Amino acid sequence: MNNLISFVNSFLSYLLVMAVIVVLAGIAIFIGIKLRKSKNAKAEQMQNDSEQELEQKA
């Protein structure tokens, strides 16, 4: 019986560690997507500004 309790304790401990890792990975993915979208929007805005300046000079 003592071995079963020890096994369940270890199993739940590893399960908790895995859950924490999954949550951290999810947060990292969310932040990465958000930063990439922001960078893409900024680059698109700069490209549009450059095109407008070229049109004004022509």
Buried (B, 14 or more C-beta within 10 A) or exposed (E): EEEEEEEEEEEEEEEEEEEEEEEEEEEEEEEEEEEEEEEEEEEEEEEEEEEEEEEEEE
